[in-house]
């Protein structure tokens, strides 16, 4: 892939390493550039790195009316050698294409996606924030651009990658457990739908549920299946719980659950974590009973943004509260978080290929 570079003038872009004096937050900042590529006449074309800025999009663009848009979320980290490394970026590229297939968007070769991400990180590497828990959050996305109001798949698309210098997802940090709302009113997905994709519309549909969760003092919603019998996933992450023997349980992936790359990593790391990790169908009634009996001692969520989110309690829509263990962050959850983040930062050797060096191509 031959990438064209149309960079901001040297005096207008960052020339020194970003060293923020306060927490930069998550997802708020942008770097100087973005990567763009278009799909037209049946092929992806015109790959380019350009200054970050607004798009020109027709008012009739299909994405604006019918939501034909998918996205990804990944991270890159600076290691002690001063170089930047992505984490399992091949899995993100693979998942973007799975999402694209569900929404009738043409596949974008995985290596082209990875090359695009690496090119942008290389150009804007000075934007990596030098502070504890920081990363470059990577947001690739595809949206339909054809100017047409009939309901059918677009024949034109734009692929974009943007970067956000970010701190921890939760401002309270990892030391505080969150509360989840268990809702029988709101449902994230049903069988045969788009639940297994990172479709933009899935997240728009979650906003009202998120507002409801906040009214109950909860961070997010723990979604059930359409019959309100099985635990599926949390608003922005997969769910997990830990049994008193240390076994980690993750709900089985179905076409109503997004296959979290963090969850896949935990499944692959069972040996390194020193415990069994397995997937099961998790029935709500049994889950609550096992918390109350002490069989379940910890719970939480797995996702790219937060990595691991400890859950200390659940609240129902009748205001009943169920507390997991002592309601604090458990030792197993702490170990999961430490092992995975230490691999991401290069402090622990992970499985081969998980971290990939972003080569310096620009002078």
Secondary structure, DSSP 8 states (H G I E B T S, - for coil): ---EEE---GGGS--S----SS---SS----SEEEEEEEETTEEEEEEEEES------TTBHHHHH--EEE--EEEEE-TTS-EEEESHHHHHHHHHHHHHHTT-----HHHHHHHHHHHHHHTGGGS--STT-EEEEEEEEEE--B--SSS--S-EEEEEEEEEE--SSTT-TTS-EEEEE-SS--S--TTSSTTS-BHHHHHTTHHHHHHHHHTT-SEEEEE-TTS-BEEEETTEEEEEEETTS-EEEE---TTS---HHHHHHHHTHHHHTS-EEEE--BHHHHHHHHHHTSEEEEEEEETTTEEEEEEEEEETT--EEE-TTSS--HHHHHHHHHHHHHHTTSS--STTSEEE------
